[in-house]
Amino acid sequence: MSELKQASDQVWSIEQHGIEHITDEERHGSPFELFWIWFASNVGILGIVYGAILFGAGLNLWQSIGVTLIGCVVSFALVGVISISGVRGGAPMLTLSRAAFGPRGNIGPTLISWISLIGWETVIVVTAAYALLGLLNLVGLPSNTFWTVVSLVLVALLVVGLGLLGHATLVWIQRAATWLFGILTLIIAVFLVTRTNWTTILAMRPGPWDSGVLAMLSIIAAGTGIGWVNAGADYTRYLPRSSSSRSIIWWTIFGATLPLFVLIMVGVLLSSRVPNLASASNPIQIIGSALPAWMAVPYLITSVGGLVVAADLDIYSSGLNLLALGVKAQRYKTVLIDGVLMIAGAIFVMLIAQNFLGPFESFLQLLADGLTAWSAVFLVDMLRRRTYDGAALNDTSPGGRYYYRGGVNWPGFVAWLVGILVGLAFTASPFFNGPFATGIFASSSLGYLIAFFVSAILYAVLMRFNRRNQNISVTKFLAKCKECKEELFMTNTTNHPAGNYTVVNGITLYYEVHGQGSPLIMLHGGFGSFEMFTALSPVLASSYQVIGVDLYGHGRTALTDRPLRFEYMADDIAGLIEHLGLEKADLLGFSLGGAVALQTAIRHPERVNKLMLISTPFKRTGWHPEMQAGMAAFAPEFFMTTPIYESYLRLAPKSEDFPRLVANMREALSQDYDWTEQVSALKIPTLIIAGDADGLPPSHAVAFFTLLGGGLKDAGWNGEHLVPSQLAILPGATHYNITFRADLLPVLAPFLDK
């Protein structure tokens, strides 16, 4: 992993990745680094202006504290939750968005996001350039056109340079900036607080709850976390899959809220002495005038630095957005393109249309309506799907997994557009006033929040309706093909069956579908394929929709550079269930397939209806000692004269990969595991089946059943104490004949029909 990391994402080197999927081998870091990213990006002196806005709205100290905390925490909680998608999909924010909108439907949200990022980085760079110009004035240089351009170019080069280097460098810079500018900002804040007119602050009566508290809450939320909602996954996509979701949310909230709370409160207190701060055309100059003369230099340095470390994230994300729009270029080149646009815009604002900045900021604030509606659709979609097919996100062809209908996921796109229109109807701006932008809506950002809830609710309703239609279509298709079931059923003698492939989690997974009825996914044992269920699957397909899978690296599913892990293969199965448009499915797994089925139930319980595990222990030591030793000693030559090897040669896309499969299996099955805690928490009805001469002792199967709540008491005369799970020990069954046993089906059928 370290070699790949150094090659693609190294500090002070240009990051090699664009928007393509980050493989597990390239993942690194921890959720704690999000603290540095979000602290530094929100430590800018301009946060003080938000406090002045609260003071100007008539909120007293306690109301301001509550509004600040709630606004920052809730808005950055949204950023944190959405950032989890970066870990799941290993891709940037607006690339992941293709899963919710389709590659063509995603163009609209991505374009708005890109314009917003370019616009705000331009505003930030202009503000930082003026601060740097003020610093140059202190050493006797004039504020003429030449030095204005010099200030702008210096700031812009710094911002572009950091964005060009990429992710690892940005994390390093944000960490350093947190310490440097965090300490300087704290010192400045202390001096500013000493200017507080406490008599005025403490004498303020509570402001109105509607046009005061509620309106200001929407403004704080829109101006803080919601402004970053389209960038969260850009900084989590390198984190390992095992990263804690709670940690991601916590460090995002804490890292952003800590500096913002301090700065906004300073703004509230400072406004008691500087009442015109909220409306000042140059707030940095106004804030600086409240400081001792000797603090001018550190103050201006802090102002410039705090703005630069916000703009560097903007330009990095805007470059990724440009790639998501379909621009065919290396990532660093898109940063250069955005940098040129940023500098051109800044020159226009500073030297040509000097009264343009105010209306331009109003336009950018208007774009927040589109981003808020987008975030609602994305959030609902993310919570619904839970996993992403990283490789398929970059497949924009008609055959791609996320192409939907005409390249658009219409429920998401329609919900987004409707949310925007409704939000604008409640929004007032210098360009237009919505028909309902009166009263509290005329002086707040509540229209954006309305857009969020409208889009979220509408998308959830439309997707439910859409999925129901998809299920009806599948049923009709299978019913139509009922008479040709014999032709649809794949035989064992060909390397080109009429099966299907789908891309999930960066691999191309093979599966077959037989019969009709409730979906039943069958997962074979180690070194096998779906053909392992030759005796069982045809019978089950007469009553159920059997979905046979060749697990990762097995059968017709090729081995890649991804490690072989139960957890990863479980995510593959969850991805397949989603791909097939199913809400849930029953899972039947044998041995290795049983472990994958169990992990699917543990990691994706919402996708599993019933669980049937054949010859499957819940911990590695559940196997007999000789089984454990044999797994650790797997070698290719052991299999060369066996049906296992013959089957692999016949089915595998690359038969020369067999030694790699053996090595991967040996490494995976040598890893210790114990899922006692997870099994004890399982709520899914589970059937445990083992042979009395199996690779695991019957006592382990009994222990498994006990963890599920079984066998702990008498069931009662009427079976009132029966648990949903069941246990079956087949007499005379071994690990090598159990799937062909005649007494297996009579055990499975009642459980499936229950």
C-alpha positions in Angstrom: 0.0 0.0 0.0 2.8 2.5 0.8 4.3 2.3 -2.6 1.0 3.0 -4.3 0.4 5.8 -1.9 3.7 7.4 -2.5 3.2 7.2 -6.3 -0.3 8.7 -6.4 -0.7 11.0 -3.3 2.5 12.3 -1.8 3.2 15.5 0.0 4.8 18.2 -2.3 4.3 16.0 -5.4 1.5 16.5 -7.9 -1.3 14.1 -7.1 -1.7 11.6 -9.9 -5.4 10.7 -9.4 -8.2 12.6 -10.9 -11.8 11.4 -10.4 -11.1 7.7 -10.9 -11.8 5.2 -8.2 -9.2 5.0 -5.3 -8.4 1.4 -4.7 -8.2 -0.1 -1.3 -4.4 -0.5 -1.7 -4.1 3.3 -2.2 -6.2 4.3 0.8 -4.5 5.9 3.7 -5.0 8.4 6.5 -7.6 8.6 9.3 -10.8 10.6 9.9 -8.8 12.8 12.3 -7.2 14.6 9.4 -10.6 16.1 8.6 -10.2 18.2 11.8 -7.2 20.0 10.2 -9.0 20.4 6.8 -12.1 22.0 8.2 -10.5 24.0 11.0 -8.1 25.7 8.6 -10.7 26.4 6.0 -12.9 28.2 8.5 -10.3 30.1 10.5 -10.5 33.2 8.2 -11.0 36.6 9.9 -14.2 37.1 7.8 -16.0 34.8 10.1 -16.2 37.8 12.4 -18.6 39.4 9.9 -21.3 36.7 10.6 -21.2 37.8 14.2 -21.8 41.4 13.2 -24.8 40.2 11.1 -26.3 38.5 14.2 -25.8 41.6 16.3 -27.3 43.8 13.5 -30.4 41.5 13.5 -31.1 42.3 17.1 -30.1 39.0 18.7 -28.8 39.1 22.2 -25.7 37.2 23.4 -27.5 34.0 24.3 -29.5 33.9 21.2 -26.3 34.5 19.1 -24.6 31.6 20.9 -27.4 29.3 20.2 -27.8 30.3 16.6 -24.1 29.9 16.0 -23.8 26.5 17.6 -26.9 25.1 16.0 -26.2 26.6 12.5 -22.6 25.4 12.4 -23.2 22.0 13.9 -26.2 21.1 11.8 -24.8 22.4 8.5 -21.4 20.7 9.0 -23.2 17.5 10.2 -24.7 17.4 6.7 -21.2 17.9 5.3 -19.9 15.1 7.5 -22.7 12.6 6.7 -22.3 13.2 2.9 -18.5 12.9 3.2 -19.0 9.2 4.2 -19.8 8.6 0.6 -16.2 9.3 -0.3 -15.1 6.3 1.8 -17.7 4.1 0.4 -17.1 5.0 -3.3 -13.5 6.2 -3.3 -14.4 9.1 -5.6 -14.9 12.9 -5.4 -18.2 14.4 -4.5 -19.6 15.3 -7.9 -18.4 12.1 -9.4 -20.3 10.1 -6.8 -23.3 12.3 -7.7 -23.5 10.4 -10.9 -25.0 7.5 -9.0 -27.9 9.7 -7.9 -28.4 11.7 -11.2 -26.9 9.6 -14.0 -23.9 10.9 -16.0 -26.0 13.3 -18.1 -28.4 14.3 -15.3 -25.4 15.1 -13.2 -24.1 17.8 -15.6 -26.5 20.4 -14.2 -25.6 20.0 -10.5 -21.9 19.7 -11.4 -22.0 22.9 -13.5 -23.6 24.8 -10.7 -21.1 23.4 -8.2 -18.2 24.4 -10.5 -19.4 27.9 -11.0 -20.0 28.4 -7.3 -16.5 27.1 -6.4 -14.8 29.3 -9.1 -16.9 32.3 -8.0 -16.1 32.0 -4.3 -12.4 31.3 -4.8 -12.4 34.5 -6.9 -14.1 36.4 -4.1 -11.7 35.0 -1.5 -8.6 35.7 -3.6 -9.8 39.3 -4.2 -10.3 39.8 -0.4 -6.9 38.2 0.4 -5.2 40.4 -2.3 -6.6 43.5 -0.7 -5.3 42.3 2.7 -1.9 41.7 1.2 -2.0 45.1 -0.5 -2.7 46.6 3.0 0.4 44.8 4.2 2.5 46.2 1.4 1.2 49.7 2.3 2.7 49.3 5.8 6.2 49.0 4.2 5.6 52.2 2.1 4.3 50.7 -1.1 1.4 52.5 -2.8 -2.1 51.1 -3.6 -1.8 51.7 -7.4 -2.6 49.3 -10.2 0.8 47.7 -10.3 0.9 46.7 -6.7 -2.7 45.7 -6.8 -1.9 43.3 -9.6 1.3 42.1 -7.7 -0.8 41.4 -4.6 -3.4 39.5 -6.7 -0.8 37.4 -8.6 1.1 36.5 -5.4 -2.1 35.3 -3.7 -3.4 33.5 -6.8 -0.1 31.7 -7.4 -0.1 30.4 -3.8 -3.7 29.2 -4.1 -3.1 27.6 -7.5 0.1 26.0 -6.5 -1.4 24.3 -3.5 -4.4 23.1 -5.4 -2.2 21.8 -8.2 -0.1 19.7 -5.8 -3.3 18.0 -4.5 -4.7 16.0 -1.7 -1.7 15.0 0.4 -0.1 18.5 0.3 -3.4 20.1 1.2 -3.8 17.9 4.3 -0.3 18.9 5.3 -0.9 22.6 4.6 -4.2 22.6 6.5 -2.6 21.0 9.5 0.2 23.6 9.6 -2.3 26.4 9.0 -4.5 25.2 11.8 -1.6 25.7 14.3 -0.1 28.9 12.8 -3.2 30.9 11.9 -5.3 29.3 14.6 -2.9 30.7 17.3 -2.6 34.1 15.6 -6.4 34.3 15.2 -6.9 33.5 18.9 -4.5 36.3 19.9 -6.3 38.7 17.6 -9.6 37.6 19.0 -8.5 38.2 22.5 -7.5 41.8 21.6 -10.8 42.4 19.8 -12.9 41.0 22.8 -11.2 43.6 25.0 -13.0 46.3 22.9 -16.4 44.9 23.9 -18.9 47.3 25.3 -20.3 44.9 27.9 -23.0 47.3 28.9 -24.5 47.3 25.5 -24.1 43.5 25.1 -25.7 42.6 28.4 -28.5 45.2 28.1 -29.7 43.8 24.7 -33.2 42.3 24.9 -34.0 39.1 23.0 -34.6 39.5 19.3 -37.7 38.2 17.5 -37.8 34.4 17.0 -39.1 34.5 13.5 -37.4 37.3 11.7 -34.5 37.2 14.1 -33.5 33.8 15.4 -34.9 31.6 12.7 -33.8 33.9 9.8 -30.3 34.2 11.2 -30.1 30.4 11.8 -30.7 29.9 8.1 -28.1 32.5 7.2 -25.4 31.0 9.4 -26.2 27.4 8.1 -26.2 28.6 4.5 -23.0 30.6 4.9 -21.0 28.0 6.8 -21.5 24.2 6.2 -23.9 24.3 3.3 -21.2 26.3 1.4 -18.9 23.2 1.6 -21.5 20.5 1.1 -20.4 19.9 -2.5 -16.8 19.2 -1.5 -16.9 16.9 1.5 -16.1 13.5 -0.3 -13.2 15.1 -2.1 -11.2 14.9 1.2 -12.5 11.5 2.4 -12.0 9.4 -0.7 -8.5 8.4 0.3 -9.6 7.2 3.8 -9.6 3.4 4.3 -12.9 1.6 4.0 -12.7 0.7 7.7 -12.8 4.4 8.7 -15.5 5.1 11.3 -18.5 7.0 10.0 -19.0 8.5 13.4 -15.4 9.8 13.4 -15.8 11.3 10.0 -18.9 13.2 11.1 -17.4 14.2 14.5 -14.1 15.6 13.2 -15.9 17.5 10.4 -18.3 19.1 12.9 -15.7 19.8 15.6 -13.0 21.0 13.2 -15.3 23.5 11.5 -17.4 24.6 14.4 -14.5 25.4 16.8 -13.0 28.3 14.8 -16.4 29.5 13.5 -17.9 29.8 17.0 -15.0 31.8 18.3 -14.9 34.1 15.3 -18.6 34.7 15.2 -18.8 35.4 18.9 -15.9 37.9 18.5 -18.0 39.5 15.8 -21.0 39.8 18.1 -18.9 41.4 20.9 -16.9 43.7 18.5 -20.1 45.0 17.0 -20.9 46.7 20.3 -18.0 49.1 19.5 -18.1 48.9 15.7 -21.8 48.9 14.8 -21.2 49.3 11.0 -19.1 46.2 10.7 -21.8 44.1 9.0 -22.3 46.6 6.2 -18.7 47.5 5.7 -17.4 47.3 2.1 -14.0 46.3 3.4 -14.5 44.4 6.7 -10.9 43.4 7.0 -9.9 47.1 7.2 -12.7 47.9 9.7 -11.7 44.9 11.9 -8.0 46.0 11.7 -8.9 49.5 12.8 -10.1 48.1 16.1 -6.6 46.6 16.9 -3.5 48.3 18.3 -1.2 49.7 15.5 1.6 47.2 16.4 -0.8 44.3 15.6 -1.3 45.4 12.0 1.3 43.1 10.5 0.3 39.9 12.2 -3.3 40.7 11.7 -2.9 41.2 7.9 -0.7 38.1 7.6 -3.4 36.1 9.4 -6.1 37.6 7.2 -4.2 36.6 4.0 -3.2 33.1 5.3 -6.7 32.3 6.6 -8.2 33.2 3.2 -5.6 31.3 1.2 -6.2 28.0 3.1 -9.9 28.3 2.3 -9.3 29.1 -1.4 -6.9 26.2 -1.9 -9.7 23.7 -1.1 -12.1 25.6 -3.4 -9.7 25.4 -6.4 -8.9 21.7 -5.7 -12.6 20.8 -5.7 -13.4 23.0 -8.7 -10.7 21.1 -10.7 -12.4 17.8 -9.8 -15.7 19.3 -10.8 -14.3 20.2 -14.2 -13.2 16.6 -14.7 -16.7 15.4 -13.6 -18.2 17.6 -16.3 -16.3 15.5 -18.8 -13.2 17.6 -19.5 -10.5 15.2 -20.7 -7.4 16.5 -19.0 -5.1 15.6 -16.1 -6.3 16.9 -12.7 -3.5 19.4 -12.3 -4.4 20.9 -15.7 -7.9 21.5 -14.6 -6.6 23.4 -11.6 -4.6 25.6 -14.0 -7.7 26.2 -16.1 -9.6 27.2 -13.0 -6.7 29.4 -11.8 -6.7 31.3 -15.1 -10.4 32.0 -14.8 -10.0 32.9 -11.1 -7.3 35.5 -11.9 -9.2 36.9 -14.8 -12.3 37.3 -12.6 -10.3 38.9 -9.8 -8.6 41.4 -12.2 -12.1 42.3 -13.5 -13.4 42.9 -10.0 -10.3 44.8 -8.7 -9.4 47.0 -11.7 -12.3 47.2 -14.1 -15.7 46.8 -12.5 -15.0 47.8 -8.9 -18.7 47.9 -8.0 -19.2 44.4 -9.3 -18.2 42.4 -6.2 -21.5 42.9 -4.3 -23.9 41.8 -7.1 -21.5 38.9 -7.9 -21.6 37.6 -4.3 -25.4 37.8 -4.5 -25.4 35.7 -7.6 -23.1 33.1 -5.9 -25.5 33.0 -2.9 -28.3 32.3 -5.3 -26.5 29.2 -6.5 -26.7 27.9 -3.0 -30.3 27.1 -3.8 -29.2 24.6 -6.4 -26.5 23.1 -4.2 -28.9 22.7 -1.2 -31.5 20.9 -3.4 -28.7 18.7 -4.8 -27.4 17.8 -1.4 -30.9 16.6 -0.4 -31.2 14.3 -3.4 -27.6 13.0 -2.8 -28.2 12.4 0.9 -31.4 10.4 0.4 -29.7 8.4 -2.4 -26.6 7.7 -0.3 -28.7 6.5 2.6 -30.7 4.3 0.3 -27.9 2.6 -1.5 -25.1 2.5 1.2 -22.5 1.3 -1.4 -21.1 2.6 -4.6 -19.5 0.8 -7.6 -16.4 2.9 -7.8 -15.3 1.8 -11.3 -18.8 2.2 -12.7 -19.0 5.8 -11.7 -16.6 6.6 -14.5 -18.4 4.5 -17.1 -20.6 7.1 -18.8 -21.6 4.9 -21.7 -25.1 3.6 -22.3 -24.1 0.3 -20.9 -22.8 1.8 -17.6 -24.4 0.8 -14.3 -25.5 4.3 -13.5 -26.6 5.3 -17.0 -30.3 4.7 -16.1 -32.6 6.0 -18.8 -30.9 8.2 -21.4 -28.1 8.9 -19.0 -30.4 10.4 -16.4 -31.8 9.1 -13.1 -35.1 11.0 -13.7 -36.4 10.8 -10.1 -33.3 12.5 -8.8 -33.2 15.1 -11.6 -36.9 16.0 -11.3 -36.7 16.2 -7.5 -33.6 18.5 -7.8 -35.3 20.8 -10.3 -38.6 21.0 -8.3 -36.6 21.8 -5.1 -34.8 24.6 -6.9 -38.0 26.2 -8.2 -39.7 26.0 -4.8 -36.6 27.4 -3.0 -36.4 30.3 -5.5 -40.1 31.0 -5.0 -39.2 31.8 -1.3 -36.0 33.7 -2.1 -35.3 37.4 -2.3 -32.2 38.7 -4.2 -31.0 41.8 -6.1 -31.9 40.0 -9.3 -35.5 39.0 -8.5 -37.9 38.3 -5.7 -39.8 35.0 -5.5 -43.6 35.3 -5.3 -43.5 34.1 -1.7 -40.3 36.0 -0.6 -42.1 38.2 1.9 -41.9 38.6 5.6 -39.3 36.3 7.2 -38.3 34.9 3.8 -37.3 38.3 2.4 -34.4 38.6 4.9 -33.2 35.1 5.3 -32.0 31.9 3.5 -35.0 29.9 4.5 -35.9 29.4 0.9 -32.8 27.2 0.6 -33.9 25.0 3.5 -37.3 24.6 1.9 -35.6 23.5 -1.3 -33.7 20.9 0.7 -36.8 19.3 2.3 -38.8 19.4 -0.9 -36.1 17.7 -2.9 -35.4 15.1 -0.2 -39.1 14.1 0.2 -39.9 14.2 -3.5 -36.9 12.0 -4.4 -37.7 9.4 -1.7 -41.3 9.2 -3.0 -40.3 9.0 -6.7 -37.7 6.4 -6.1 -40.1 4.2 -4.2 -42.6 4.5 -7.1 -39.8 3.9 -9.7 -38.5 0.8 -7.9 -42.0 -0.6 -7.7 -42.3 -0.2 -11.5 -38.9 -1.9 -12.0 -40.0 -4.9 -9.9 -43.2 -5.2 -12.0 -41.2 -5.1 -15.2 -38.8 -7.9 -14.0 -41.8 -10.1 -13.0 -43.4 -9.6 -16.4 -40.2 -10.5 -18.2 -39.7 -13.7 -16.2 -43.3 -14.7 -16.7 -43.0 -14.2 -20.4 -39.9 -16.4 -20.5 -41.4 -19.1 -18.3 -41.9 -21.4 -21.2 -38.3 -21.1 -22.2 -36.8 -21.7 -18.8 -35.0 -24.8 -20.0 -33.1 -22.6 -22.6 -32.4 -19.9 -20.1 -30.9 -22.3 -17.6 -27.1 -22.4 -18.2 -25.4 -25.7 -18.5 -22.1 -26.7 -17.0 -20.2 -27.5 -20.2 -19.6 -24.1 -21.7 -17.3 -21.3 -21.0 -19.8 -18.8 -22.5 -23.1 -19.2 -20.6 -26.0 -16.9 -21.1 -25.2 -15.2 -17.8 -24.7 -11.6 -16.9 -21.9 -9.3 -15.7 -22.2 -6.2 -13.6 -19.5 -3.9 -12.3 -19.5 -3.5 -8.5 -16.9 -2.1 -6.2 -14.3 -2.0 -9.0 -14.7 -5.6 -10.1 -16.8 -7.3 -12.9 -19.1 -9.8 -11.1 -20.7 -12.7 -12.9 -24.2 -13.9 -12.0 -27.0 -15.9 -13.5 -30.8 -15.6 -12.9 -33.1 -18.6 -13.1 -36.8 -19.1 -12.3 -39.3 -16.6 -10.8 -40.5 -15.8 -7.4 -38.8 -14.4 -4.3 -35.2 -13.7 -5.0 -32.7 -16.2 -3.6 -29.0 -15.5 -4.0 -26.7 -18.6 -3.8 -23.1 -18.2 -2.9 -20.7 -21.1 -3.5 -17.7 -22.4 -1.5 -14.0 -21.7 -1.9 -12.3 -22.4 -5.3 -15.8 -23.2 -6.7 -18.4 -21.4 -8.8 -22.2 -21.4 -9.0 -21.9 -24.8 -10.6 -21.3 -26.1 -7.1 -25.1 -26.0 -6.7 -25.8 -28.1 -9.8 -27.9 -30.5 -7.8 -29.8 -27.9 -5.7 -30.3 -24.8 -7.9 -32.7 -26.3 -10.5 -35.1 -27.5 -7.9 -35.1 -24.2 -6.0 -35.5 -22.3 -9.3 -38.9 -24.0 -9.8 -40.2 -21.9 -6.8 -37.8 -19.0 -6.4 -35.9 -16.5 -8.5 -32.5 -18.1 -8.1 -29.5 -15.7 -8.6 -26.3 -17.6 -8.8 -23.0 -15.7 -8.3 -19.4 -16.5 -9.0 -17.7 -14.8 -6.1 -14.7 -12.5 -6.6 -11.7 -14.3 -8.2 -13.8 -17.5 -8.6 -15.4 -19.0 -11.7 -16.2 -16.4 -14.3 -15.5 -13.4 -12.0 -11.9 -12.3 -12.7 -9.3 -11.7 -10.0 -8.0 -8.2 -9.9 -5.5 -6.4 -7.6 -8.1 -6.1 -4.8 -7.4 -8.3 -1.8 -9.7 -11.2 -1.2 -11.8 -10.4 2.0 -15.1 -11.6 3.3 -16.1 -8.0 3.9 -15.3 -6.8 0.3 -17.2 -9.7 -1.2 -20.2 -8.9 1.0 -20.2 -5.4 -0.4 -20.2 -7.0 -3.8 -23.3 -8.9 -3.0 -25.0 -5.8 -1.6 -24.1 -4.0 -4.8 -25.6 -6.8 -6.9 -28.8 -6.6 -5.0 -29.0 -2.9 -5.7 -28.1 -3.4 -9.3 -30.9 -5.8 -9.8 -33.4 -3.3 -8.3 -34.3 -5.5 -5.4 -35.1 -4.2 -1.9 -34.1 -7.5 -0.2 -33.1 -11.0 -1.0 -32.7 -14.3 0.7 -29.0 -15.5 0.9 -27.8 -19.0 0.9 -24.1 -19.6 1.3 -21.8 -22.6 1.6 -18.5 -22.5 3.4 -16.7 -19.4 1.9 -20.0 -18.3 0.4 -21.6 -18.7 3.9 -19.0 -16.4 5.4 -19.7 -13.8 2.6 -23.5 -14.2 3.2 -23.0 -13.7 6.9 -20.9 -10.6 6.4 -23.5 -9.3 3.9 -26.2 -9.6 6.7 -23.9 -7.9 9.2 -22.8 -5.1 7.0 -26.0 -4.6 5.0 -28.9 -6.0 7.1 -31.4 -3.8 5.2 -30.6 -5.9 2.1 -31.1 -9.4 3.6 -34.5 -11.1 4.2 -33.4 -14.6 5.3 -30.0 -16.2 5.8 -29.1 -19.8 5.2 -25.6 -20.8 6.1 -24.2 -24.2 5.3 -21.0 -25.4 6.9 -20.1 -21.9 8.0 -18.3 -21.0 11.3 -18.7 -17.6 12.9 -15.0 -17.5 13.9 -11.9 -19.0 12.4 -11.2 -21.3 15.4 -14.7 -22.8 14.7 -13.0 -25.0 12.0 -11.4 -28.2 13.1 -7.7 -27.7 13.7 -6.7 -29.7 10.6 -9.0 -27.5 8.5 -7.2 -24.4 9.8 -3.8 -25.9 9.1 -4.9 -27.0 5.6 -6.1 -23.5 4.7 -2.8 -22.0 5.8 -0.9 -24.4 3.7 -2.8 -24.0 0.4 -0.5 -24.4 -2.7 -1.4 -24.5 -6.4 0.1 -28.0 -6.8 -2.5 -29.4 -4.3 -5.2 -28.8 -6.9 -3.6 -29.6 -10.2 -5.2 -33.0 -10.6 -8.6 -32.2 -9.1 -11.9 -31.1 -10.6 -11.4 -27.7 -8.9 -8.5 -26.9 -11.2 -10.2 -28.3 -14.3 -13.3 -26.2 -13.5 -11.1 -23.1 -13.1 -9.4 -23.6 -16.4 -12.7 -24.0 -18.1 -14.5 -21.0 -16.5 -11.9 -18.4 -15.5 -11.3 -15.3 -17.8 -7.6 -15.7 -17.2 -6.7 -19.3 -16.3 -3.1 -18.3 -15.5 -4.4 -16.5 -12.4 -5.0 -19.7 -10.5 -1.7 -19.5 -8.5 -2.8 -15.9 -7.5 -6.2 -17.1 -6.4 -4.6 -19.8 -4.3 -2.3 -17.3 -2.7 -5.1 -14.9 -2.1 -7.3 -17.6 -0.5 -4.4 -18.8 1.7 -3.8 -15.2 2.9 -7.5 -14.5 3.5 -8.3 -17.8 5.2 -5.2 -17.5 7.4 -6.5 -14.2 8.9 -8.1 -14.6 12.3 -11.7 -13.5 12.7 -14.3 -13.7 15.4 -17.8 -12.4 14.6 -19.4 -13.4 18.0 -20.5 -9.8 18.8 -21.9 -9.1 15.4 -23.8 -12.5 15.2 -25.3 -11.8 18.7 -26.7 -8.5 17.4 -28.1 -10.1 14.2 -31.9 -9.8 13.8 -32.3 -11.6 10.5 -33.9 -15.1 10.6 -31.0 -17.5 10.1 -30.9 -21.2 9.3 -27.7 -22.9 10.4 -26.9 -26.2 8.6 -23.9 -28.5 9.3 -23.0 -32.1 8.9 -22.2 -34.3 11.9 -18.9 -35.1 10.0 -18.3 -31.5 8.7 -15.2 -29.3 8.7 -16.5 -27.8 11.9 -17.8 -29.7 14.9 -21.5 -29.9 15.6 -20.9 -28.1 18.8 -19.8 -25.0 16.9 -23.1 -25.0 15.0 -24.9 -25.3 18.3 -22.9 -22.3 19.7 -23.8 -20.4 16.5 -27.5 -21.1 17.1 -27.2 -20.1 20.7 -25.8 -16.7 19.7 -28.9 -16.2 17.7 -31.1 -16.9 20.7 -31.9 -20.5 20.0 -31.8 -23.5 22.3 -31.9 -21.4 25.5 -35.3 -22.6 26.7 -38.1 -25.0 26.0 -40.2 -23.8 23.1 -43.4 -24.3 25.0 -46.5 -26.4 24.2 -47.6 -24.1 21.4 -44.1 -23.1 20.3 -44.5 -19.6 21.9 -40.8 -19.5 22.7 -39.5 -20.4 19.3 -37.0 -18.1 17.8 -36.9 -17.0 14.2 -33.6 -18.8 13.6 -33.2 -22.6 13.2 -30.5 -25.3 13.4 -30.1 -28.5 11.4 -27.4 -31.2 11.8 -27.4 -33.6 8.8 -26.4 -37.1 9.8 -23.4 -38.5 7.9 -22.9 -35.3 6.0 -19.4 -34.1 5.3 -18.0 -30.8 4.1 -17.6 -32.3 0.7 -21.0 -33.9 0.0 -23.4 -31.7 2.0 -24.6 -29.6 -0.9 -25.4 -32.7 -2.9 -27.3 -34.4 0.0 -30.9 -35.5 -0.7 -31.9 -34.4 2.8 -30.7 -30.8 2.3 -33.7 -29.5 0.4 -36.3 -30.7 2.9 -34.5 -28.6 5.5 -34.2 -25.5 3.3 -37.7 -25.5 1.8 -39.8 -25.1 5.1 -37.5 -22.3 6.2 -37.7 -20.5 2.8 -41.5 -20.9 2.8 -42.0 -19.8 6.4 
